[in-house]
């Protein structure tokens, strides 16, 4: 069978917008309202969410401005010229490990939730393996093809989100939002941290900038790409507060799935709507997982140029599977989530900024001009 290749191997402004949004929207939103409710004892979580969103937008914009400087030569070549090749290898390998862990986290998360809502009698090991095999098949194809897949899936994910939010309004109690703006700055700061972690993922611009036909559009594209999840996450948080109340929200493991379970569609056309919602949401997690996997492969191929892509696919797949099996319970899973987020801030945001500053000092040639 002959493989098909797209005639257009480049991506544009809207492709990056959708890619960034698809990367951020994953499993995080399914339990973010609960985490915010545990941190902030009122409905003020939306303030933390918006402030975290502003931080994420600012960080993404800075990262995209930096990425423009290596839109042709790539991150590794730029870092090698700026901080010497050995240090660049450390930075790239660190970022690779981050994306590998990111991918493993998504696989385990979707397996846990699938077991709870869809496959109660199926071992989480089998669910994880099945999901990972589909991801392996996806990343074996072309990189641009993966981005085209985002364009196909994201409108469906946005649509099902709007359906859940719209039909939840019948159960929404405005009084649950009161009193508001009463939280102290410590809990608000903790809420910002919790929210900011759920907005990570825009670091993929470091990789996908090399595919853009107009790299100068990247900063604007990432800002819009990050803003869409912020609006969606804030809407889901407020809906969960209004439907379940802040106190009850603390006790619900996956409040957004429960919101889909509780909503009522007039005419009773659907029963167990949460199954439909979760099935479609699996597509969102699928896109996040395969992009994290693909970014890890891209970074490794930038260092080990003679190794083929499919070789890396088969080397990384057992590693990702073993990593996703590491958490034994929800506590371990939460620790893994926090660890990945902290590492992501360092290797995905701080390292590129430091490398760019070093490049400026040393007068490294940039692709931006």
C-alpha positions in Angstrom: 0.0 0.0 0.0 1.4 3.4 -1.0 1.4 6.1 1.7 -0.3 9.4 0.9 1.5 12.6 1.5 -0.2 16.0 1.8 0.8 18.4 -0.9 1.0 21.2 1.6 3.7 20.4 4.2 3.4 23.8 6.0 0.9 25.0 8.5 -0.6 28.5 8.9 -2.0 30.8 11.5 -5.2 29.0 12.2 -3.5 25.6 12.3 -1.3 26.9 15.2 -4.3 28.4 17.0 -6.1 25.0 16.9 -2.9 23.1 17.7 -2.2 25.1 20.9 -5.8 24.9 22.0 -5.9 21.1 21.3 -2.7 20.6 23.3 -4.0 22.4 26.3 -7.4 20.9 26.4 -7.0 17.5 27.9 -7.8 15.7 31.1 -7.0 18.7 33.3 -10.4 20.4 32.9 -12.2 17.2 34.0 -11.0 17.7 37.6 -9.8 21.3 37.7 -13.1 22.6 39.2 -12.6 20.2 42.2 -9.0 21.3 42.7 -10.1 24.9 42.7 -12.9 24.2 45.1 -10.5 22.5 47.5 -8.2 25.5 47.3 -10.6 28.4 47.4 -13.6 28.1 49.8 -15.9 30.3 47.7 -16.8 30.8 44.1 -13.7 33.1 43.5 -11.9 30.4 41.6 -12.8 32.1 38.4 -10.6 35.1 39.5 -7.7 32.8 40.0 -8.5 31.1 36.7 -8.5 34.4 34.8 -5.3 35.6 36.5 -3.6 32.3 35.7 -4.8 32.7 32.2 -3.2 36.1 31.8 0.1 34.6 33.1 -0.2 31.7 30.6 -1.0 34.1 27.7 2.0 36.3 28.6 4.3 33.3 28.9 3.1 31.8 25.6 3.5 35.1 23.8 7.1 35.4 25.1 7.9 31.8 24.1 6.5 32.3 20.6 8.5 35.5 20.2 11.6 33.5 21.1 10.6 30.6 18.9 10.6 33.0 15.9 14.4 33.2 16.2 14.8 29.5 15.3 11.8 29.0 13.0 14.1 27.5 10.3 17.1 26.1 12.1 15.2 24.5 15.0 15.5 24.7 18.7 18.5 22.4 19.1 20.6 24.2 16.5 19.8 27.6 18.0 20.5 26.3 21.5 23.8 24.7 20.4 25.0 28.0 19.0 23.9 29.9 22.1 25.1 27.8 25.0 27.4 25.1 23.4 26.3 21.7 22.2 26.6 19.7 25.5 24.4 22.2 27.4 21.9 22.3 24.4 21.7 18.4 24.5 20.9 18.6 28.3 18.2 21.2 27.6 16.7 19.2 24.7 16.8 15.8 26.5 15.1 17.5 29.5 12.4 18.8 27.3 12.0 15.4 25.7 11.6 13.7 29.1 9.0 16.3 30.0 7.0 15.5 26.8 7.3 11.7 27.4 6.0 12.1 31.0 3.3 14.4 29.7 2.2 11.7 27.3 2.3 9.0 29.9 0.2 11.1 32.3 -2.5 11.6 29.7 -2.6 7.9 28.9 -3.0 7.0 32.6 -5.5 9.7 33.2 -7.8 8.6 30.4 -7.4 5.0 31.5 -8.5 5.9 35.1 -11.5 7.8 34.0 -12.5 5.3 31.3 -12.5 2.6 33.9 -14.7 4.6 36.2 -17.3 5.6 33.6 -17.1 3.1 30.7 -15.1 -0.1 31.4 -15.6 -0.9 35.1 -14.6 -4.5 34.7 -11.6 -3.9 32.4 -8.1 -3.6 34.1 -6.6 -0.1 33.8 -3.5 -1.8 32.3 -5.5 -3.1 29.3 -7.2 0.3 28.8 -3.9 2.2 28.9 -2.3 -0.3 26.4 -5.2 -0.1 24.0 -5.2 3.7 24.1 -1.4 3.9 23.7 -1.4 1.6 20.7 -3.8 4.0 18.9 -1.5 6.9 19.8 1.5 4.9 18.4 -0.4 4.4 15.2 -1.1 8.1 14.9 2.4 9.4 15.6 3.8 6.9 13.1 2.3 9.1 10.3 3.3 12.6 9.1 3.6 15.5 11.6 1.4 17.8 9.5 -1.2 15.0 9.3 -1.4 15.1 13.1 -2.1 18.8 13.0 -4.8 18.2 10.4 -6.4 15.8 12.8 -6.6 18.5 15.4 -8.6 20.6 13.0 -11.0 17.7 12.5 -11.5 17.0 16.3 -11.4 20.4 18.0 -14.8 21.7 16.6 -16.5 18.5 17.9 -14.9 18.9 21.3 -16.0 22.6 21.5 -19.5 21.7 20.3 -20.0 19.0 22.9 -18.7 21.4 25.6 -21.2 24.0 24.6 -24.0 21.4 24.6 -23.1 20.4 28.2 -22.8 24.1 29.4 -26.1 25.1 27.7 -28.2 22.3 29.0 -26.7 22.6 32.5 -28.2 26.1 32.8 -31.5 24.6 33.9 -29.9 23.3 37.1 -27.8 26.4 37.7 -28.4 28.1 41.0 -27.0 31.7 41.0 -27.1 31.8 44.8 -24.3 29.2 44.9 -22.0 31.9 43.6 -22.6 34.1 46.6 -20.7 35.5 48.4 -18.0 36.3 46.0 -14.7 38.2 46.1 -14.2 37.2 49.7 -11.1 34.9 49.4 -7.7 35.9 50.9 -4.7 36.4 48.7 -3.0 33.1 49.8 -5.8 30.9 48.6 -6.1 33.0 45.5 -2.4 32.6 44.8 -2.7 28.8 45.4 -5.7 28.8 42.9 -3.6 30.6 40.3 -0.9 28.0 40.7 -3.5 25.2 40.3 -5.1 26.8 37.3 -1.7 27.7 35.6 -0.6 24.0 35.7 -3.8 23.1 33.7 -2.9 25.6 31.0 0.5 24.2 30.2 1.0 22.7 26.7 1.8 25.9 24.7 5.5 24.9 24.8 4.8 22.9 21.6 5.3 26.2 19.8 9.0 25.5 20.3 8.7 22.5 17.9 5.8 23.4 15.5 7.2 26.8 14.7 9.4 25.1 12.2 6.3 24.1 10.2 4.8 27.5 10.0 4.7 29.3 6.7 4.6 32.7 8.4 6.4 32.3 11.8 5.9 36.0 12.6 2.2 35.2 13.2 3.1 32.7 15.9 2.8 35.2 18.9 -0.7 36.2 17.9 -1.7 32.6 17.2 -0.6 31.3 20.6 -2.4 34.1 22.4 -5.6 33.1 20.8 -4.8 29.4 21.2 -4.4 29.8 25.0 -7.3 32.2 25.4 -9.9 29.6 24.1 -9.2 27.0 26.9 -9.2 29.8 29.5 -12.8 30.8 28.5 -13.9 27.2 28.3 -12.3 26.3 31.7 -13.8 29.3 33.4 -17.2 28.5 32.0 -17.0 24.9 33.2 -15.8 26.0 36.7 -18.7 28.4 37.1 -21.2 25.9 35.8 -20.0 23.3 38.3 -20.2 25.7 41.2 -23.7 26.8 40.2 -24.9 23.2 39.8 -23.1 21.3 42.6 -22.2 24.1 45.0 -18.7 24.8 46.2 -18.9 22.4 49.2 -20.1 19.4 47.2 -17.7 20.2 44.4 -14.8 19.3 46.7 -16.1 15.7 47.0 -16.6 15.0 43.3 -13.6 13.4 41.6 -14.5 14.3 38.0 -17.0 17.2 38.2 -17.1 18.0 34.5 -18.1 14.4 33.7 -20.7 14.5 36.5 -22.0 17.8 35.0 -22.6 16.0 31.7 -24.3 13.2 33.7 -26.6 15.5 35.5 -27.6 17.8 32.6 -31.0 17.3 31.0 -31.9 17.5 27.4 -35.5 18.3 26.7 -37.5 15.4 25.3 -35.2 12.8 26.9 -33.5 12.0 23.6 -30.3 10.8 25.3 -29.7 8.7 28.3 -26.3 8.4 30.0 -25.2 11.5 28.1 -21.9 11.4 30.1 -20.9 8.4 28.0 -21.3 10.4 24.8 -19.5 13.4 26.4 -16.6 11.3 27.6 -16.3 9.4 24.4 -15.9 12.7 22.5 -13.6 14.1 25.2 -11.3 11.1 24.7 -10.6 12.6 21.3 -9.3 15.8 23.0 -7.1 13.7 25.2 -6.0 11.7 22.2 -4.8 14.8 20.4 -2.9 16.1 23.5 -1.2 12.7 23.9 -0.1 12.2 20.4 1.3 15.8 20.2 3.3 15.3 23.4 4.6 12.0 21.9 5.4 13.6 18.6 7.2 16.5 20.2 9.4 14.1 22.1 10.3 12.3 18.9 11.0 15.5 17.1 13.4 16.6 19.8 15.2 13.3 19.8 15.5 13.3 16.0 17.0 16.8 16.2 19.9 15.3 18.2 20.2 11.8 16.7 19.6 12.7 13.1 20.4 9.3 11.6 17.7 7.4 13.7 14.4 7.1 11.9 11.1 8.3 13.3 9.5 4.9 13.5 12.5 3.6 15.5 11.9 6.3 18.1 8.2 5.5 18.1 8.8 1.9 19.0 11.6 2.8 21.5 9.4 5.3 23.4 6.2 3.4 23.4 7.2 0.8 26.1 8.8 3.6 28.2 5.6 5.6 28.1 3.5 2.6 29.1 5.8 1.8 32.0 5.7 5.4 33.2 1.9 5.6 33.0 1.7 2.5 35.2 3.9 4.0 37.9 1.1 5.8 39.9 -0.5 3.3 42.3 -3.4 5.5 43.4 -4.9 9.0 42.9 -2.4 10.4 45.4 0.6 9.2 43.4 -1.2 10.4 40.3 -1.6 13.9 41.8 2.1 13.9 42.7 3.0 13.0 39.2 0.8 15.8 37.8 2.5 18.4 40.0 6.0 17.1 39.2 5.4 17.3 35.5 4.0 20.8 35.8 7.0 22.1 37.7 9.4 20.4 35.3 7.4 21.9 32.4 7.9 25.4 33.7 11.6 24.9 34.0 12.4 23.1 30.8 9.6 24.4 28.6 9.7 28.1 29.7 12.7 29.0 31.7 15.3 27.1 29.6 14.3 28.7 26.3 14.3 32.2 27.9 17.8 31.7 29.3 19.1 30.2 26.0 17.6 33.2 24.1 19.3 35.6 26.5 22.6 33.8 26.0 22.1 33.9 22.2 21.5 37.7 22.4 24.7 38.2 24.4 26.8 36.0 22.0 25.2 37.5 18.9 23.9 34.2 17.5 22.4 34.3 14.1 18.6 34.4 14.2 16.0 33.3 11.7 13.8 36.3 12.6 15.4 38.7 10.1 
